[in-house]
């Protein structure tokens, strides 16, 4: 039975179920405090303020060793411990270049932020047993979940 599509989360109920279990979020493509108006900074900042543990995985600002007072990692596979969600701030065309890292780390879920959709990468992750959310804002969904 080919049930990998169940790992492609689209319903509010499935997304709330994922968020109910989320404690630790790695942010791929995170930006630093130097970019306060960019979603790749203010979304993880808001998630940290809401009580989630944020793990910065930036692709820019390579000289920085900390963001939001947390140590920076350059690859997901280098992050110690389990990751509940990888929140992705990368262009769709950049996602295939991160596929090997996603599969090596095996987070519970990969979340492509609003406007980010890459069906081939999503299918590969879903077939590997990793839950995927595409083109949704984790900050907005998390705040809605906390209010419910």
N, C-alpha and C positions, 0 to 999 in steps of 0.2 A: 504494500500500500504506500503510495507516494503522498505523504501528508506534510511535506516541507512547507506548503503554503500556509499552514497554521502558524508558522513562525513569522509570517508577514503581518504585523499587527496594524489594523486599521480601525477597529471598533473602539469606542470609548471604554467599554468594559474591559477589553484586553489590555488597553493602554493603562487604565487605572490599576489593573492587576500587576502589571510590570512596575508601576511607580510605587505600589504598596510595599514592594520588596526592595526597592532601590535605596542604598545607603551611600555607595561610593561611585562617583562619576568621573571618569577620565575625559578630559576635554581636548580632543585632537584639533589643532589649529587655533588654540587659545591665544588671545592677545593680552598684553600686559596693561597695567594701570596707566601707561602712557597713551592708551587708546580708549579713554572712558566712553566715547560715543559709539564704539563698535560693538555689535551684538556678541562677537567672540570674546569680549571682555565683560560686558554688563550682564549677560545671561549667566555665565558661571559665578559672577559676583552675587547675583540674586539667589542662585541655587545654594551657594555657601551660606548666605544670610538665612535661608530657609531651613538650614540644618544638614544639608548633604555634604559629605566629604568630597572636595574637588581635588583632582589630580591633574595638574597642567601638563599637556603634551603639545607644546608649540612647534610650529614649523618655521616661524619667523623669529626675530629677536634672539638669535642664537647665543648672544653673549649673556643673556639672563640665566641665573641659576635658581631664581625663585619668582613666583607669581602668586599674589594673594597670600603671601607668607608661607607658601607651600613649595617644596622642592619640585623642580622641573625635570621631566624625563623626555628624551628625544624620540623614543619608540615605545609603543604600548608594551611590547614584550619585556622591556626593561623595568616596568612598574612592578614593584614587589606586591604580592598578594592578589586577591581576586578583584575583579572590576564588575560592578553590576551593569553599568551602562557606559558606552563610549559615545559621548556627544560630539558630533562631527561638524566642524566649520571648515569645510573644504569644498572647492568647486567639484561638480559631478565628474568632470574629466580627470580630476586628480585622484579619485577614489580607487580606481584599479591599482594604482601604485601603493596603496595602503592595505590591499587585500591580504597579502602574505602576513603582515603584522597583525591584522585582525584575527586571522585564523590561528596564528601561533599563540596569541594571548587568550583566545577563546572567552571573551566577555559574555555575560548572560545576554546582553543586547547591544545593538549598535543603532544609534538614533541619528538620522540625517536631518539637520535643522531645516527650518522653513526655506523652501525654494530649492532644496537639494534632493534630487532623485536620480538614482542610477540603478535601473532594474536588474541588470546583469550582476552587479556586485551584490545587490540585495538577495537575489536568488542563490548565489553561491554561499552567502552567509547563512541563509535560511536552510539550505540543504545540509549545511554543516551543524545544524541544530542551534544556531544563534538567532535570537529574535531580532527583528528589524522593524524600525519605524522610519517612514520616509516623509520628508517635507512637512514637518510639524515643529513647532517651537517647544522645546522641553520646558523652558521657564513658564510659559503660559499653561501648558498642560499640567505641570507640577503644581502651580498655584491653584488651578481649578480642582485638581485632585485633593489638595489639602483643605479646600473649602467644602468639599462634599462630605 
